[in-house]
Amino acid sequence: MVLASELLRHGVQADVISNARRQSPHSRATILWPRILELLDRVGVGEKLVAAGHYFDQMNYYSNKKMVGLVRFDRLRGVGYPFAITIPQWRTEAVLEEHLEALGGTIRYDHAFVEGTQSEDTVHCVLRGPDGTSTSRSYDYVVGADGYNSTVRPAFGFEFAGRTMRTRLAITDAELVGETTSSEAAYYLTRTGNMVLAPLGGGIFRVGASVPDGYQGEPDRAFFERLLSERVPGERRLGEMKFSGVFTAHVRSASTYQRGRVFLVGDAAHAMSPSGAQGVNTGIQDAVNLGWKLAGVLRGDYRPGLLASYDRERRPAVETVAGLSTRLARIGLYSKPHQVIGRDIAYRFGSATQLLERVLAPKLAQVDTHYGPRPKRRGLVPGERLPLGWRACAAAPVLAVDRYTVLLWPGLEYRYDRWVQLVERLGEAVDRARVTDLGGRPPGPVLAKLGATPCALVVRPDGHLDRVVELDDREPEAAVRAVDRALDERLLPSPARALVTS
Ligand SMILES: Cc1cc2nc3c(=O)[nH]c(=O)nc-3n(C[C@H](O)[C@H](O)[C@H](O)COP(=O)(O)OP(=O)(O)OC[C@H]3O[C@@H](n4cnc5c(N)ncnc54)[C@H](O)[C@@H]3O)c2cc1C
């Protein structure tokens, strides 16, 4: 739905089908992290989700019923939403579906993708409708967003290697009598297993627990209450349970996220441990990364080669997130005394020095998502997420969400008249991107990373830095050529320019 919304917003036709009769009624993913709220804001539903969700800004860690560490999200700098929300997945899906419909889209429920083949310029699909009859349709591109048991993935020959995690997990959404916190989530680690409590609002909590080895029964009230008393300090009882279940997690990844004209996003492309609650968040990052590129290519604005960057960028980014959640799962199940002692010392020391927060908060929040080699030095590096908003506010220049933005930085010492001329000239000549002057407008945390000399920051529609172009404010025409060359790498010439050159 995120991807389809992006396409529809740009006037690109998209057929959205689901083999289900309606969205899943289960709460499943319950946390939306800060970067995902930023991206969903960009899609147009951020505020609605925040209004519909429940605020939380702190994660606490307990070991054998004693608090050993905490990570706060409200101290993240340069972030549009310095907090996370909890919200049942069905509600997130309902908000997205409403948005999709407002853009003129619709989900055709009870329609299944059955099989497909592709040629150089088209993808042929066999779809099955609600009455069981099959139809053949051809598309320019197909995106398999069809979950862990994807049919698109094997139909187009994507491999999906990985493993199934040994520990089973039990979850319930239930009233928790005796629990008072409402803006903090907590992990309770013990030598015999762990537990997580996340507030959903209204006194309801997501309660998750590793299932003790050998346990074969149902995860009923008695099961959760026993684990609560074994693993969580204080007296807590379960009130009404909305639902409960046991599931097994997998850690898998498709060998590539693109084969020709077919792409995979979300659980169809990757599965990860639920520790850290990153699954649906990672899928939304995929959809945004692919969405603006596919829309731009289909609109004829961007070079088709840009699509190859989807797999190149997202697969390593997903591996990083999946690696973190696997590590968190492993650390959360330590049972040997030396492991537990080492972990607890690390949590205590990390919290006392705020090192844990500095390291973990940006990762869990996914604000450290970076496309390309990680920076080794201070300064701005292509691929990084710029901590600038796309909503107008005094401190942050507005980034365009539907095209590239070129931010002009005059350097620390500049001649006002020369700089104004340069900005004007670039504003006139660069018609394929929004041009914004940073002169005299300190852009918050970015300022510290900008150098003494003038430059243009070419920023992608998803807010990641594409490249930095050096400028000489005595040479406006050379600056226009340099910025144009940078845009040429990604964008096709605008129609007016094509006419002049022909
Ligand atoms: C119990 C549980 C708890 C979870 N908790 C969290 C959490 O706390 N945080 C988190 O981030 N993630 C969590 N997850 C993971 C999260 O739910 C998934 O990552 C997320 O749903 C993936 O979204 P998706 O759109 O890629 O796939 P899905 O949500 O699986 O959606 C796939 C869609 O494709 C449709 N489909 C399938 N096959 C076809 C076909 N052949 N033709 C047409 N349509 C088809 C399905 O009907 C479905 O609508 C949890 C998952 C479970 C099961």
The ligand as an ORCA input file, in Angstrom:
! r2SCAN-3c Opt
* xyz 0 1
  C       2.684    -12.650     15.533
  C       3.506    -11.635     14.807
  C       4.020    -10.546     15.497
  C       4.793     -9.584     14.834
  N       5.273     -8.511     15.526
  C       5.991     -7.559     14.867
  C       6.456     -6.359     15.540
  O       6.225     -6.160     16.729
  N       7.138     -5.436     14.814
  C       7.371     -5.587     13.472
  O       7.951     -4.676     12.840
  N       6.959     -6.705     12.817
  C       6.273     -7.684     13.481
  N       5.816     -8.768     12.806
  C       6.161     -8.900     11.398
  C       5.232     -8.112     10.516
  O       3.891     -8.479     10.769
  C       5.619     -8.376      9.076
  O       6.963     -7.994      8.917
  C       4.735     -7.604      8.117
  O       3.391     -8.016      8.161
  C       5.221     -7.793      6.696
  O       4.433     -7.041      5.855
  P       4.303     -7.443      4.332
  O       3.330     -6.469      3.747
  O       5.636     -7.592      3.725
  O       3.651     -8.911      4.326
  P       2.278     -9.401      4.921
  O       1.806     -8.547      6.030
  O       2.428    -10.855      5.161
  O       1.243     -9.170      3.716
  C       1.294     -9.960      2.544
  C       0.012     -9.755      1.796
  O       0.107    -10.440      0.549
  C      -1.072    -11.199      0.339
  N      -0.718    -12.346     -0.509
  C       0.012    -13.425     -0.187
  N       0.130    -14.251     -1.250
  C      -0.542    -13.666     -2.266
  C      -0.796    -14.030     -3.628
  N      -0.316    -15.152     -4.159
  N      -1.522    -13.197     -4.391
  C      -2.019    -12.032     -3.877
  N      -1.807    -11.640     -2.597
  C      -1.079    -12.448     -1.804
  C      -1.557    -11.585      1.732
  O      -2.919    -11.855      1.756
  C      -1.211    -10.320      2.523
  O      -2.260     -9.386      2.424
  C       5.057     -9.741     13.451
  C       4.521    -10.839     12.759
  C       3.751    -11.778     13.421
  C       3.187    -12.955     12.656
*
